Amino acid sequence: MAYTAGANASRWHVVRVINVMEKPIPDFAIFQNSRTRQSALWVKETGEWKKCSESDYDTVFGMATMLRKSEHSGWILQQIARAIIELEK
């Protein structure tokens, strides 16, 4: 673990440094914060988080729910990843 000083030097924040070798990089991930209604999508091929607008929050929430509950989540995931890659071109 690494320790960094915050804005107030008397406060220290614990920061865990993750070595890429510790965990595999996921092919796809969804980040959502319901309090701020922020969303972002990760596709390994693009190598970066694609930030979504606040108006996309409910759509991304629906995608996440569909992926969790569907018997065909692998196929759905492939279609989402392809769409994101095409948007990046």
Phi and psi in degrees as a GROMACS rama.xvg file:
@    title "Ramachandran Plot"
@    xaxis  label "Phi"
@    yaxis  label "Psi"
@TYPE xy
-115.727  150.86  ALA-2
-118.219  134.787  TYR-3
-128.206  146.074  THR-4
-81.6446  136.197  ALA-5
-82.8995  -166.771  GLY-6
-59.2936  -37.1819  ALA-7
-97.8921  114.044  ASN-8
-58.9406  -18.8802  ALA-9
-80.0381  -11.1437  SER-10
-102.725  132.92  ARG-11
-118.965  140.118  TRP-12
-112.271  134.697  HIS-13
-85.6539  126.324  VAL-14
-121.318  123.529  VAL-15
-90.0462  121.263  ARG-16
-90.7659  118.587  VAL-17
-98.5102  121.417  ILE-18
-76.9612  134.993  ASN-19
-57.2791  -28.1502  VAL-20
-72.7223  -19.9044  MET-21
-69.158  -43.9172  GLU-22
-131.014  139.661  LYS-23
-69.9633  148.85  PRO-24
-77.8104  127.372  ILE-25
-70.5512  152.201  PRO-26
-71.2892  -32.922  ASP-27
-152.795  142.949  PHE-28
-151.805  151.86  ALA-29
-121.502  130.831  ILE-30
-112.18  132.045  PHE-31
-143.156  140.265  GLN-32
-122.365  107.756  ASN-33
-68.4499  -26.9369  SER-34
-68.499  -43.3993  ARG-35
-98.5879  -7.79136  THR-36
59.3517  35.2819  ARG-37
-93.6511  143.206  GLN-38
-139.295  152.043  SER-39
-152.289  150.611  ALA-40
-120.593  139.448  LEU-41
-115.645  128.108  TRP-42
-125.678  124.384  VAL-43
-53.9264  -39.5354  LYS-44
-62.4946  -31.7349  GLU-45
-84.3821  -25.1131  THR-46
73.1657  18.1863  GLY-47
-154.995  160.375  GLU-48
-78.3313  134.317  TRP-49
-100.291  106.261  LYS-50
-73.0571  135.661  LYS-51
-102.869  155.688  CYS-52
-75.4706  160.492  SER-53
-59.0673  -33.2414  GLU-54
-68.1537  -16.7566  SER-55
-88.4816  -3.04351  ASP-56
-54.6349  -49.7196  TYR-57
-65.332  -36.2256  ASP-58
-65.1933  -45.2893  THR-59
-65.4364  -38.2632  VAL-60
-60.7171  -42.2896  PHE-61
-62.4343  -41.2242  GLY-62
-61.5733  -45.2331  MET-63
-61.8077  -42.6902  ALA-64
-64.0188  -43.777  THR-65
-61.1311  -43.158  MET-66
-63.8901  -38.3196  LEU-67
-69.4022  -35.4603  ARG-68
-102.197  -14.453  LYS-69
-80.1045  145.307  SER-70
-75.5196  -15.1176  GLU-71
-113.91  36.7647  HIS-72
-62.5033  -32.4967  SER-73
-61.8241  -45.2419  GLY-74
-66.4615  -43.9152  TRP-75
-59.8447  -43.9211  ILE-76
-60.3343  -42.5427  LEU-77
-61.8901  -40.5076  GLN-78
-67.375  -41.1242  GLN-79
-63.2266  -45.8965  ILE-80
-61.9985  -42.3043  ALA-81
-61.858  -42.1655  ARG-82
-63.4513  -41.663  ALA-83
-66.0387  -41.8879  ILE-84
-62.6014  -41.3785  ILE-85
-64.5331  -37.2004  GLU-86
-65.3667  -28.8905  LEU-87
-75.1979  -18.9052  GLU-88
